[in-house]
Amino acid sequence: MFALLLAVPLLFEAASWFTSSRTNLAAATVRSGVQWLLMHALNEGNRTVFLGRDGWLFDHQELDRLAHAKRAGNDVHSGLIRLAAQLKAQDTQLLVITIPDRATLYPEKIRPGRYLDVIRLKDEAGSLAALKAAGADVLDMTDGLWDFRDKKPVFYAHDSHWTPEAMKAVALAVHKHVREKFPRLSSAETPVINASILEHTDPGDLARRLDPLHASTLLGVEKADLVSIQGLPQSIKSPVVLHGGDLMRVYDDAQLSFGGGRSPDAGFATQFATLLGRPLDVRGMPQPGESYDDKKLVIILLPMAELVP
């Protein structure tokens, strides 16, 4: 019977390649039903998403990282070493901010137990030390967010992104770090801004990977209380460059979780710029050949899983 249940969505999937869009909808509906049975009868996710305790979802690649399974490499670390040397030669400081992943901070949602300390990979210390040796300043937020999780959630249960509260805590920590080490880059004047409170809901990107059609029905929705800030636009003339990916863009980009309609200007770049009191030159992840002429500080907001894949 179980094999038959698994075969039904496969038949619909095959049919959807050759027939109308109605069949695609039927296939998605059947897959939703089978996924509901897998979750509630067998406590199973799917081939890309692991179903943990208390309804928490995890990317299988994230768990492979903790299990020291063979993972696809990348050149992020070597690229940062080269960038640190480039910036050091032109007397520009590089600050790398590392953010732990969800499995690192919430191991009890994967395997029951009382965890007294954060779960780290042995490669992390060496990678961070190599960056420092190359001239980069490193602010590892792992321990700080491990403590913060006792006060407020750092990540969502059904989404891969951090919470607005964790994002603001990191923005405060980075601002304090920059103010102490680079006091001239922090303005003492309070910028004129217009702030508004937004409440956005989303089923979560991991939940949508389980059930693209009925993710909110499968697991409900999660809420983000955002502070949208207008009045401090980005500027390519800023002496401070901020690089980042989804962590930086999650509450700004309407295509990502909790984005809502238009870009709400509620993400990390906006929060940090407001604390710093000056506009930022905001970019994606560093690319070879990028220019940093007249820049004083280059900041990279980076998941630890990118630095140590």
Backbone as CSV, one residue per row, in Angstrom:
resi,resn,N_x,N_y,N_z,CA_x,CA_y,CA_z,C_x,C_y,C_z
1,MET,0.824,-1.204,0.000,0.000,0.000,0.000,0.861,1.259,0.000
2,PHE,1.923,1.223,0.809,2.808,2.382,0.878,3.476,2.627,-0.475
3,ALA,3.926,1.557,-1.126,4.549,1.691,-2.449,3.554,2.261,-3.456
4,LEU,2.292,1.872,-3.334,1.270,2.396,-4.240,1.068,3.891,-4.022
5,LEU,1.076,4.315,-2.765,0.924,5.729,-2.463,2.071,6.545,-3.056
6,LEU,3.268,5.982,-3.020,4.410,6.688,-3.589,4.357,6.703,-5.109
7,ALA,3.762,5.675,-5.707,3.714,5.589,-7.162,2.723,6.574,-7.768
8,VAL,1.675,6.905,-7.045,0.635,7.784,-7.597,1.188,9.142,-8.008
9,PRO,1.937,9.873,-7.128,2.449,11.168,-7.570,3.441,11.051,-8.714
10,LEU,4.159,9.926,-8.799,5.093,9.739,-9.910,4.352,9.629,-11.232
11,LEU,3.215,8.968,-11.215,2.407,8.859,-12.432,1.885,10.223,-12.863
12,PHE,1.400,11.000,-11.900,0.931,12.343,-12.220,2.085,13.213,-12.735
13,GLU,3.263,13.047,-12.132,4.418,13.840,-12.547,4.788,13.528,-13.991
14,ALA,4.782,12.267,-14.336,5.101,11.878,-15.709,4.049,12.404,-16.679
15,ALA,2.795,12.345,-16.274,1.725,12.821,-17.147,1.788,14.318,-17.362
16,SER,2.277,15.046,-16.363,2.300,16.511,-16.459,3.273,17.004,-17.517
17,TRP,4.225,16.162,-17.912,5.179,16.550,-18.941,4.520,16.573,-20.329
18,PHE,3.437,15.847,-20.494,2.864,15.688,-21.824,1.446,16.239,-21.955
19,THR,0.843,16.668,-20.828,-0.545,17.104,-20.888,-0.685,18.530,-20.380
20,SER,-1.916,18.966,-20.184,-2.204,20.363,-19.866,-1.784,20.735,-18.456
21,SER,-1.892,22.062,-18.170,-1.516,22.567,-16.854,-2.419,22.026,-15.759
22,ARG,-3.618,21.570,-16.111,-4.500,20.983,-15.091,-3.855,19.753,-14.466
23,THR,-3.146,18.997,-15.287,-2.470,17.807,-14.761,-1.346,18.209,-13.824
24,ASN,-0.645,19.322,-14.153,0.383,19.815,-13.242,-0.217,20.137,-11.879
25,LEU,-1.388,20.776,-11.880,-2.065,21.095,-10.630,-2.483,19.831,-9.902
26,ALA,-2.976,18.836,-10.654,-3.372,17.574,-10.031,-2.166,16.866,-9.417
27,ALA,-1.030,16.894,-10.144,0.178,16.260,-9.624,0.635,16.936,-8.338
28,ALA,0.601,18.278,-8.335,1.010,19.009,-7.143,0.078,18.716,-5.971
29,THR,-1.205,18.583,-6.253,-2.174,18.292,-5.195,-1.932,16.909,-4.598
30,VAL,-1.668,15.928,-5.473,-1.390,14.573,-4.985,-0.097,14.551,-4.178
31,ARG,0.916,15.264,-4.660,2.176,15.313,-3.917,1.959,15.926,-2.534
32,SER,1.107,16.948,-2.464,0.806,17.559,-1.171,0.183,16.549,-0.218
33,GLY,-0.743,15.760,-0.740,-1.391,14.752,0.098,-0.425,13.692,0.578
34,VAL,0.439,13.234,-0.325,1.419,12.209,0.055,2.413,12.777,1.065
35,GLN,2.825,14.043,0.869,3.756,14.646,1.823,3.115,14.760,3.206
36,TRP,1.821,15.077,3.245,1.125,15.150,4.528,1.147,13.789,5.217
37,LEU,0.921,12.722,4.446,0.962,11.374,5.017,2.366,11.018,5.501
38,LEU,3.385,11.376,4.720,4.758,11.076,5.114,5.110,11.776,6.430
39,MET,4.676,13.025,6.564,5.006,13.774,7.768,4.264,13.256,8.992
40,HIS,2.959,13.031,8.835,2.139,12.713,9.998,2.103,11.227,10.326
41,ALA,2.356,10.380,9.350,2.332,8.930,9.612,3.725,8.368,9.854
42,LEU,4.724,8.893,9.115,6.066,8.322,9.195,7.122,9.296,9.711
43,ASN,6.718,10.537,9.999,7.655,11.544,10.488,8.828,11.733,9.537
44,GLU,8.525,11.838,8.246,9.545,11.967,7.209,9.352,13.262,6.429
45,GLY,10.458,13.832,5.982,10.421,14.986,5.095,10.479,14.517,3.654
46,ASN,11.457,15.022,2.899,11.675,14.522,1.541,13.176,14.451,1.282
47,ARG,13.564,14.325,0.024,14.978,14.075,-0.267,15.868,15.299,-0.032
48,THR,15.291,16.494,0.091,16.094,17.694,0.336,15.861,18.316,1.701
49,VAL,14.751,17.979,2.348,14.405,18.594,3.635,14.208,17.510,4.684
50,PHE,14.895,17.658,5.808,14.792,16.721,6.925,13.785,17.249,7.934
51,LEU,12.895,16.397,8.400,11.921,16.773,9.417,12.483,16.450,10.793
52,GLY,12.772,17.500,11.569,13.336,17.319,12.891,12.268,17.283,13.974
53,ARG,12.684,17.521,15.196,11.767,17.506,16.322,10.963,18.804,16.381
54,ASP,9.768,18.704,16.945,8.882,19.859,17.135,8.561,20.570,15.831
55,GLY,8.577,19.816,14.725,8.228,20.389,13.436,9.326,21.192,12.769
56,TRP,10.534,21.189,13.314,11.632,21.940,12.708,12.092,21.261,11.421
57,LEU,12.430,22.063,10.429,12.902,21.567,9.140,14.365,21.964,8.937
58,PHE,15.122,21.066,8.305,16.531,21.330,8.039,16.874,20.887,6.624
59,ASP,17.748,21.638,6.001,18.288,21.253,4.705,19.222,20.066,4.914
60,HIS,19.067,19.022,4.094,19.926,17.846,4.249,21.395,18.193,4.078
61,GLN,21.714,19.152,3.216,23.111,19.548,3.037,23.665,20.181,4.307
62,GLU,22.809,20.878,5.044,23.217,21.469,6.315,23.581,20.379,7.316
63,LEU,22.803,19.305,7.332,23.095,18.199,8.244,24.330,17.421,7.798
64,ASP,24.515,17.296,6.487,25.718,16.632,5.978,26.975,17.346,6.456
65,ARG,26.889,18.669,6.531,28.037,19.450,6.991,28.405,19.080,8.424
66,LEU,27.420,18.952,9.293,27.690,18.583,10.682,28.179,17.149,10.809
67,ALA,27.720,16.303,9.895,28.115,14.897,9.931,29.441,14.651,9.230
68,HIS,30.088,15.727,8.779,31.367,15.631,8.075,31.248,14.775,6.819
69,ALA,30.066,14.771,6.220,29.905,14.043,4.964,30.608,14.810,3.850
70,LYS,30.854,14.129,2.755,31.523,14.774,1.624,30.622,15.879,1.084
71,ARG,31.185,17.069,0.989,30.411,18.224,0.554,31.087,18.881,-0.635
72,ALA,30.298,19.540,-1.435,30.864,20.279,-2.563,31.674,21.459,-2.035
73,GLY,32.895,21.613,-2.529,33.735,22.712,-2.076,33.413,24.004,-2.810
74,ASN,33.997,25.082,-2.363,33.885,26.359,-3.068,35.176,27.135,-2.844
75,ASP,35.297,28.263,-3.506,36.526,29.052,-3.392,36.318,30.315,-2.570
76,VAL,35.286,30.304,-1.710,35.003,31.490,-0.913,36.172,31.823,0.004
77,HIS,36.682,30.826,0.709,37.759,31.075,1.664,39.013,31.591,0.964
78,SER,39.411,30.928,-0.110,40.601,31.374,-0.839,40.385,32.752,-1.450
79,GLY,39.155,33.023,-1.897,38.848,34.343,-2.442,38.971,35.429,-1.390
80,LEU,38.551,35.134,-0.159,38.663,36.113,0.921,40.118,36.341,1.314
81,ILE,40.934,35.293,1.245,42.366,35.444,1.521,42.986,36.406,0.507
82,ARG,42.623,36.216,-0.765,43.148,37.112,-1.804,42.634,38.536,-1.622
83,LEU,41.372,38.665,-1.263,40.788,39.988,-1.060,41.448,40.694,0.123
84,ALA,41.721,39.960,1.184,42.381,40.555,2.355,43.750,41.116,1.968
85,ALA,44.484,40.368,1.147,45.804,40.836,0.701,45.669,42.083,-0.177
86,GLN,44.667,42.075,-1.073,44.436,43.224,-1.953,44.111,44.475,-1.142
87,LEU,43.223,44.337,-0.171,42.803,45.486,0.622,43.913,45.964,1.554
88,LYS,44.695,45.020,2.077,45.799,45.387,2.956,46.815,46.237,2.208
89,ALA,47.033,45.908,0.916,48.002,46.645,0.105,47.562,48.085,-0.140
90,GLN,46.241,48.340,-0.112,45.761,49.705,-0.332,45.275,50.358,0.962
91,ASP,45.654,49.765,2.086,45.348,50.310,3.413,43.841,50.413,3.661
92,THR,43.119,49.382,3.225,41.687,49.270,3.483,41.452,48.040,4.355
93,GLN,40.657,48.173,5.389,40.427,47.067,6.310,39.299,46.157,5.818
94,LEU,39.484,44.865,5.972,38.452,43.876,5.671,37.915,43.311,6.975
95,LEU,36.588,43.349,7.134,35.917,42.779,8.302,34.980,41.678,7.830
96,VAL,35.227,40.454,8.267,34.401,39.301,7.912,33.540,38.934,9.117
97,ILE,32.221,38.927,8.915,31.275,38.565,9.974,30.708,37.194,9.636
98,THR,30.916,36.223,10.492,30.434,34.865,10.227,29.206,34.562,11.078
99,ILE,28.202,33.979,10.407,26.931,33.650,11.052,26.748,32.132,11.030
100,PRO,26.505,31.496,12.180,26.320,30.036,12.216,25.010,29.631,11.546
101,ASP,24.932,28.374,11.141,23.686,27.897,10.533,22.737,27.374,11.610
102,ARG,21.556,26.977,11.186,20.490,26.616,12.127,20.822,25.347,12.902
103,ALA,21.390,24.363,12.213,21.720,23.100,12.872,22.790,23.297,13.947
104,THR,23.667,24.252,13.745,24.709,24.552,14.725,24.111,25.061,16.025
105,LEU,23.082,25.896,15.918,22.502,26.530,17.102,21.344,25.749,17.713
106,TYR,20.728,24.863,16.936,19.568,24.123,17.448,19.744,22.610,17.251
107,PRO,20.814,22.050,17.802,21.043,20.604,17.626,19.974,19.751,18.291
108,GLU,19.341,20.281,19.350,18.309,19.496,20.050,17.068,19.302,19.189
109,LYS,16.924,20.079,18.116,15.808,19.895,17.192,16.097,18.775,16.187
110,ILE,17.316,18.265,16.227,17.708,17.156,15.348,17.822,15.865,16.145
111,ARG,18.520,15.949,17.244,18.702,14.779,18.109,18.475,15.211,19.551
112,PRO,17.590,14.535,20.281,17.296,14.944,21.663,18.557,14.930,22.521
113,GLY,18.649,15.877,23.414,19.797,15.937,24.310,19.913,17.307,24.933
114,ARG,20.773,17.409,25.915,21.054,18.691,26.579,22.426,19.144,26.123
115,TYR,22.457,20.139,25.272,23.702,20.604,24.678,24.198,21.820,25.456
116,LEU,25.388,21.701,26.015,25.939,22.753,26.862,26.705,23.800,26.063
117,ASP,27.036,23.488,24.830,27.807,24.417,24.025,27.410,24.253,22.566
118,VAL,27.813,25.205,21.767,27.477,25.195,20.352,28.201,24.057,19.636
119,ILE,27.599,23.553,18.565,28.208,22.491,17.767,29.059,23.119,16.670
120,ARG,30.354,22.872,16.699,31.262,23.457,15.712,31.984,22.382,14.910
121,LEU,32.447,22.767,13.740,33.311,21.912,12.943,34.771,22.218,13.272
122,LYS,35.618,21.217,13.208,37.030,21.449,13.521,37.689,22.355,12.487
123,ASP,37.114,22.414,11.266,37.697,23.248,10.220,37.481,24.735,10.466
124,GLU,36.513,25.094,11.308,36.172,26.498,11.486,37.331,27.297,12.075
125,ALA,37.941,26.782,13.125,39.013,27.530,13.794,40.165,27.806,12.840
126,GLY,40.541,26.822,12.050,41.645,27.004,11.109,41.311,28.008,10.017
127,SER,40.094,27.955,9.533,39.686,28.883,8.477,39.670,30.319,8.980
128,LEU,39.148,30.519,10.182,39.116,31.862,10.760,40.522,32.368,11.062
129,ALA,41.384,31.479,11.549,42.764,31.868,11.846,43.511,32.265,10.574
130,ALA,43.251,31.553,9.477,43.906,31.883,8.211,43.480,33.256,7.707
131,LEU,42.208,33.604,7.899,41.741,34.931,7.503,42.429,36.021,8.324
132,LYS,42.547,35.780,9.619,43.209,36.765,10.478,44.675,36.912,10.100
133,ALA,45.321,35.796,9.774,46.725,35.844,9.390,46.925,36.612,8.092
134,ALA,45.906,36.597,7.231,45.986,37.315,5.958,45.701,38.804,6.117
135,GLY,45.319,39.221,7.314,45.075,40.637,7.560,43.623,41.017,7.751
136,ALA,42.712,40.038,7.706,41.291,40.342,7.877,40.946,40.431,9.361
137,ASP,40.010,41.286,9.663,39.419,41.351,10.988,38.208,40.419,10.965
138,VAL,38.056,39.570,11.953,36.993,38.564,11.948,36.112,38.741,13.179
139,LEU,34.803,38.800,12.931,33.827,38.848,14.020,32.921,37.629,13.871
140,ASP,33.230,36.588,14.643,32.448,35.350,14.595,31.296,35.467,15.584
141,MET,30.060,35.409,15.070,28.876,35.616,15.903,28.313,34.310,16.473
142,THR,29.022,33.212,16.331,28.485,31.925,16.762,28.186,31.902,18.263
143,ASP,29.169,32.235,19.079,28.964,32.200,20.530,27.933,33.237,20.965
144,GLY,27.975,34.403,20.340,27.021,35.444,20.702,25.586,35.044,20.412
145,LEU,25.363,34.399,19.270,24.013,33.967,18.928,23.599,32.726,19.718
146,TRP,24.552,31.930,20.155,24.233,30.796,21.035,23.657,31.319,22.357
147,ASP,24.229,32.391,22.867,23.690,33.001,24.085,22.364,33.708,23.798
148,PHE,22.258,34.341,22.637,21.057,35.108,22.295,19.837,34.199,22.161
149,ARG,20.045,32.964,21.750,18.909,32.059,21.531,18.165,31.738,22.820
150,ASP,18.802,31.978,23.973,18.108,31.782,25.245,17.117,32.911,25.521
151,LYS,17.260,34.026,24.791,16.369,35.173,24.980,15.285,35.212,23.906
152,LYS,15.715,35.053,22.661,14.783,35.120,21.539,15.232,34.146,20.455
153,PRO,14.319,33.716,19.581,14.706,32.790,18.507,15.712,33.437,17.555
154,VAL,16.683,32.656,17.142,17.677,33.129,16.172,17.233,32.787,14.751
155,PHE,16.627,31.620,14.591,16.143,31.177,13.287,14.693,30.734,13.403
156,TYR,14.056,30.638,12.259,12.693,30.124,12.181,12.708,28.604,12.118
157,ALA,11.572,28.008,12.470,11.456,26.548,12.437,11.310,26.014,11.017
158,HIS,10.663,26.792,10.144,10.344,26.298,8.803,11.020,27.103,7.704
159,ASP,11.936,27.973,8.087,12.593,28.849,7.116,14.088,28.880,7.401
160,SER,14.889,28.997,6.359,16.343,28.948,6.520,16.945,30.266,6.983
161,HIS,16.138,31.347,7.014,16.689,32.662,7.333,16.600,32.983,8.824
162,TRP,17.443,33.940,9.238,17.416,34.350,10.637,16.218,35.244,10.915
163,THR,15.906,35.401,12.193,14.777,36.236,12.598,15.197,37.703,12.585
164,PRO,14.227,38.633,12.507,14.580,40.055,12.592,15.295,40.404,13.890
165,GLU,14.919,39.733,14.977,15.558,40.011,16.271,17.033,39.624,16.259
166,ALA,17.348,38.473,15.685,18.751,38.048,15.588,19.526,38.972,14.659
167,MET,18.901,39.358,13.545,19.535,40.281,12.607,19.900,41.597,13.289
168,LYS,18.971,42.132,14.085,19.231,43.399,14.784,20.324,43.224,15.829
169,ALA,20.345,42.071,16.504,21.389,41.823,17.506,22.763,41.803,16.852
170,VAL,22.868,41.203,15.681,24.144,41.180,14.965,24.502,42.580,14.481
171,ALA,23.525,43.332,13.978,23.787,44.708,13.539,24.342,45.546,14.695
172,LEU,23.785,45.371,15.882,24.280,46.093,17.059,25.709,45.689,17.400
173,ALA,25.981,44.374,17.325,27.327,43.883,17.638,28.351,44.398,16.622
174,VAL,27.979,44.416,15.343,28.891,44.902,14.305,29.118,46.399,14.469
175,HIS,28.055,47.139,14.782,28.207,48.577,14.992,29.142,48.864,16.159
176,LYS,28.978,48.133,17.245,29.866,48.315,18.399,31.313,48.020,18.022
177,HIS,31.517,46.957,17.248,32.861,46.565,16.813,33.478,47.651,15.935
178,VAL,32.704,48.144,14.980,33.208,49.171,14.062,33.467,50.477,14.802
179,ARG,32.575,50.845,15.716,32.744,52.089,16.475,34.022,52.063,17.316
180,GLU,34.361,50.889,17.864,35.553,50.775,18.694,36.833,50.753,17.866
181,LYS,36.781,50.060,16.717,38.002,49.907,15.927,38.174,50.982,14.858
182,PHE,37.055,51.517,14.382,37.113,52.530,13.321,36.194,53.699,13.698
183,PRO,36.530,54.421,14.756,35.613,55.450,15.270,35.285,56.540,14.253
184,ARG,36.192,56.815,13.318,35.936,57.877,12.346,34.853,57.508,11.331
185,LEU,34.542,56.224,11.219,33.546,55.793,10.245,32.130,55.817,10.812
186,SER,32.018,56.017,12.107,30.707,56.064,12.749,30.335,57.504,13.035
187,SER,29.170,57.927,12.562,28.730,59.298,12.748,28.083,59.473,14.120
188,ALA,28.391,60.593,14.749,27.794,60.894,16.057,26.412,61.501,15.913
189,GLU,26.071,61.933,14.705,24.782,62.559,14.467,23.719,61.517,14.149
190,THR,22.516,61.728,14.636,21.401,60.823,14.356,20.781,61.194,13.013
191,PRO,20.754,60.265,12.046,20.201,60.603,10.730,18.686,60.822,10.804
192,VAL,18.188,61.640,9.897,16.752,61.878,9.813,16.126,60.741,9.004
193,ILE,15.305,59.940,9.654,14.723,58.778,9.002,13.228,58.721,9.270
194,ASN,12.564,57.895,8.517,11.138,57.638,8.711,10.965,56.132,8.896
195,ALA,10.594,55.720,10.098,10.479,54.294,10.419,9.012,53.904,10.571
196,SER,8.694,52.714,10.089,7.335,52.180,10.247,7.421,50.685,10.552
197,ILE,6.446,50.180,11.285,6.404,48.781,11.682,5.596,47.984,10.658
198,LEU,6.173,46.859,10.209,5.507,45.978,9.258,5.385,44.593,9.866
199,GLU,4.278,43.931,9.623,4.108,42.542,10.056,3.901,41.683,8.813
200,HIS,4.858,40.816,8.547,4.781,39.938,7.385,4.720,38.487,7.845
201,THR,4.017,37.669,7.105,3.926,36.239,7.398,4.395,35.437,6.186
202,ASP,4.889,34.241,6.449,5.384,33.389,5.377,5.427,31.946,5.898
203,PRO,5.098,30.957,5.063,5.200,29.562,5.515,6.643,29.103,5.671
204,GLY,7.588,29.793,5.022,8.994,29.417,5.118,9.486,28.726,3.863
205,ASP,10.710,29.037,3.462,11.239,28.455,2.225,11.455,26.942,2.338
206,LEU,11.793,26.447,3.528,11.954,25.001,3.694,10.604,24.288,3.617
207,ALA,9.572,24.918,4.162,8.227,24.334,4.075,7.759,24.291,2.627
208,ARG,8.079,25.320,1.851,7.691,25.322,0.433,8.423,24.256,-0.358
209,ARG,9.611,23.892,0.087,10.332,22.800,-0.581,9.694,21.449,-0.273
210,LEU,9.008,21.369,0.863,8.248,20.154,1.162,6.947,20.114,0.370
211,ASP,6.283,21.255,0.309,4.981,21.315,-0.345,4.814,22.677,-1.016
212,PRO,5.200,22.802,-2.276,5.123,24.104,-2.952,3.704,24.645,-3.062
213,LEU,2.703,23.774,-3.058,1.333,24.214,-3.296,0.607,24.615,-2.016
214,HIS,0.780,23.817,-0.951,0.020,24.050,0.284,0.936,24.099,1.501
215,ALA,2.036,24.841,1.406,3.000,24.887,2.506,2.374,25.442,3.779
216,SER,1.559,26.476,3.654,0.961,27.077,4.850,-0.042,26.141,5.510
217,THR,-0.718,25.312,4.714,-1.662,24.341,5.273,-0.918,23.213,5.972
218,LEU,0.230,22.844,5.420,1.008,21.734,5.967,1.580,22.064,7.342
219,LEU,2.136,23.261,7.497,2.838,23.595,8.727,2.466,24.957,9.315
220,GLY,1.524,25.652,8.701,1.170,26.971,9.192,2.132,28.035,8.683
221,VAL,2.046,29.244,9.231,2.911,30.343,8.818,3.684,30.864,10.022
222,GLU,4.784,31.529,9.734,5.587,32.176,10.762,5.560,33.679,10.518
223,LYS,5.830,34.442,11.576,5.642,35.896,11.515,6.959,36.632,11.693
224,ALA,7.092,37.739,10.962,8.243,38.624,11.116,7.749,40.036,11.393
225,ASP,8.151,40.597,12.523,7.852,41.992,12.836,9.039,42.835,12.385
226,LEU,8.844,43.593,11.312,9.934,44.322,10.677,9.843,45.813,10.977
227,VAL,10.995,46.463,10.961,11.062,47.918,11.060,11.568,48.433,9.720
228,SER,10.658,49.023,8.951,11.027,49.586,7.658,11.553,51.001,7.858
229,ILE,12.741,51.270,7.316,13.401,52.559,7.535,13.656,53.237,6.202
230,GLN,13.136,54.427,6.059,13.343,55.243,4.867,14.148,56.485,5.249
231,GLY,14.957,56.969,4.318,15.683,58.211,4.552,17.183,58.077,4.595
232,LEU,17.708,56.868,4.439,19.158,56.665,4.436,19.509,55.775,3.243
233,PRO,19.444,56.309,2.026,19.651,55.497,0.822,21.096,55.028,0.683
234,GLN,21.282,53.961,-0.070,22.619,53.446,-0.331,23.387,54.426,-1.207
235,SER,24.723,54.396,-1.114,25.549,55.323,-1.880,26.855,54.649,-2.288
236,ILE,27.156,54.682,-3.581,28.420,54.104,-4.050,29.603,54.959,-3.617
237,LYS,29.345,56.159,-3.122,30.415,57.037,-2.660,30.777,56.796,-1.197
238,SER,30.036,55.930,-0.520,30.310,55.665,0.888,31.693,55.044,1.066
239,PRO,32.403,55.396,2.139,33.697,54.769,2.409,33.574,53.356,2.967
240,VAL,32.331,52.929,3.261,32.093,51.601,3.836,31.313,50.748,2.836
241,VAL,31.887,49.610,2.473,31.234,48.657,1.575,30.678,47.512,2.408
242,LEU,29.442,47.121,2.130,28.840,45.962,2.790,28.492,44.929,1.730
243,HIS,29.136,43.764,1.819,28.858,42.643,0.935,27.970,41.635,1.660
244,GLY,27.104,40.941,0.928,26.313,39.877,1.529,25.384,39.225,0.540
245,GLY,24.816,38.096,0.963,23.866,37.361,0.146,22.483,37.407,0.759
246,ASP,21.837,36.228,0.869,20.460,36.167,1.357,20.311,36.687,2.782
247,LEU,21.304,36.454,3.641,21.213,36.959,5.015,21.054,38.471,5.032
248,MET,21.756,39.125,4.138,21.694,40.577,4.084,20.399,41.061,3.432
249,ARG,19.892,40.286,2.437,18.786,40.768,1.617,17.415,40.275,2.057
250,VAL,17.352,39.366,3.028,16.109,38.637,3.278,14.916,39.542,3.571
251,TYR,15.114,40.636,4.293,13.974,41.495,4.618,13.896,42.732,3.718
252,ASP,14.691,42.723,2.650,14.641,43.782,1.652,14.109,43.285,0.312
253,ASP,14.413,42.037,-0.003,14.113,41.477,-1.311,12.728,40.824,-1.291
254,ALA,11.834,41.309,-2.136,10.466,40.780,-2.168,10.415,39.341,-2.658
255,GLN,11.483,38.856,-3.286,11.502,37.488,-3.785,11.907,36.481,-2.704
256,LEU,12.375,36.954,-1.574,12.785,36.063,-0.494,11.694,35.984,0.570
257,SER,11.897,35.140,1.557,10.906,34.942,2.615,10.551,36.257,3.303
258,PHE,9.288,36.421,3.638,8.786,37.574,4.381,8.938,38.896,3.616
259,GLY,9.196,38.801,2.314,9.411,40.017,1.542,8.152,40.818,1.314
260,GLY,7.018,40.157,1.241,5.771,40.863,1.002,5.729,41.467,-0.385
261,GLY,5.204,42.681,-0.515,5.093,43.342,-1.812,6.395,43.988,-2.219
262,ARG,6.442,45.306,-2.185,7.668,45.983,-2.593,8.736,45.813,-1.521
263,SER,9.956,46.185,-1.868,11.064,46.080,-0.923,10.803,46.953,0.294
264,PRO,10.804,46.392,1.494,10.430,47.177,2.679,11.577,47.920,3.348
265,ASP,12.832,47.778,2.844,13.977,48.447,3.470,14.041,48.130,4.960
266,ALA,13.998,46.846,5.268,14.011,46.427,6.671,15.116,45.411,6.955
267,GLY,16.054,45.246,6.011,17.091,44.239,6.153,18.320,44.718,6.905
268,PHE,19.348,43.873,6.886,20.561,44.128,7.675,21.247,45.423,7.244
269,ALA,21.343,45.661,5.938,22.045,46.852,5.457,21.401,48.118,6.004
270,THR,20.077,48.169,5.973,19.371,49.342,6.469,19.543,49.497,7.975
271,GLN,19.426,48.383,8.710,19.576,48.441,10.165,20.979,48.906,10.551
272,PHE,21.980,48.352,9.893,23.364,48.700,10.229,23.685,50.139,9.824
273,ALA,23.226,50.561,8.648,23.474,51.930,8.203,22.866,52.940,9.166
274,THR,21.681,52.633,9.679,21.021,53.530,10.633,21.835,53.650,11.914
275,LEU,22.362,52.522,12.397,23.195,52.557,13.607,24.500,53.302,13.348
276,LEU,25.074,53.092,12.172,26.338,53.741,11.826,26.145,55.230,11.564
277,GLY,24.925,55.596,11.162,24.627,56.996,10.917,25.104,57.507,9.583
278,ARG,25.317,56.584,8.614,25.775,57.014,7.300,25.353,55.995,6.243
279,PRO,25.205,56.410,4.990,24.869,55.455,3.925,25.992,54.450,3.712
280,LEU,25.642,53.311,3.122,26.600,52.261,2.818,26.629,51.999,1.318
281,ASP,27.763,51.524,0.846,27.874,51.012,-0.522,27.556,49.520,-0.432
282,VAL,26.328,49.152,-0.771,25.846,47.784,-0.577,25.997,46.991,-1.867
283,ARG,26.629,45.832,-1.781,26.883,44.984,-2.942,26.536,43.538,-2.614
284,GLY,26.511,42.692,-3.658,26.362,41.257,-3.447,27.669,40.674,-2.935
285,MET,27.820,39.363,-3.032,29.076,38.753,-2.590,30.223,39.213,-3.479
286,PRO,31.438,39.328,-2.925,32.576,39.863,-3.690,32.841,39.076,-4.969
287,GLN,33.171,39.807,-6.021,33.509,39.213,-7.300,34.949,39.573,-7.665
288,PRO,35.646,38.700,-8.388,37.026,39.024,-8.787,37.077,40.321,-9.586
289,GLY,38.067,41.140,-9.299,38.256,42.370,-10.052,37.478,43.565,-9.544
290,GLU,36.730,43.416,-8.446,35.983,44.560,-7.919,36.938,45.631,-7.413
291,SER,36.515,46.883,-7.595,37.338,48.012,-7.172,36.890,48.520,-5.803
292,TYR,37.889,48.876,-4.992,37.609,49.446,-3.678,38.371,50.750,-3.487
293,ASP,38.525,51.501,-4.572,39.200,52.790,-4.492,38.440,53.715,-3.544
294,ASP,39.183,54.413,-2.709,38.633,55.380,-1.757,37.761,54.732,-0.674
295,LYS,37.832,53.415,-0.525,37.078,52.745,0.539,37.967,52.577,1.769
296,LYS,37.364,52.724,2.931,38.108,52.584,4.180,37.844,51.256,4.876
297,LEU,36.654,50.711,4.655,36.279,49.471,5.330,35.388,48.647,4.416
298,VAL,35.723,47.373,4.264,34.911,46.429,3.490,34.409,45.359,4.457
299,ILE,33.089,45.245,4.568,32.466,44.289,5.489,31.787,43.196,4.671
300,ILE,31.978,41.955,5.084,31.322,40.831,4.414,30.513,40.051,5.434
301,LEU,29.200,39.984,5.219,28.298,39.209,6.075,28.163,37.831,5.450
302,LEU,28.614,36.808,6.172,28.829,35.505,5.543,28.343,34.362,6.430
303,PRO,27.517,33.451,5.900,27.205,32.239,6.670,28.472,31.402,6.864
304,MET,28.662,30.842,8.032,29.824,29.999,8.279,29.865,28.831,7.293
305,ALA,28.687,28.375,6.863,28.640,27.263,5.921,29.215,27.626,4.560
306,GLU,29.314,28.918,4.245,29.972,29.355,3.014,31.485,29.358,3.195
307,LEU,31.922,29.750,4.374,33.358,29.799,4.654,33.923,28.400,4.839
308,VAL,33.192,27.545,5.533,33.606,26.159,5.765,32.473,25.256,5.255
309,PRO,32.454,24.980,3.950,31.311,24.236,3.379,31.249,22.792,3.858
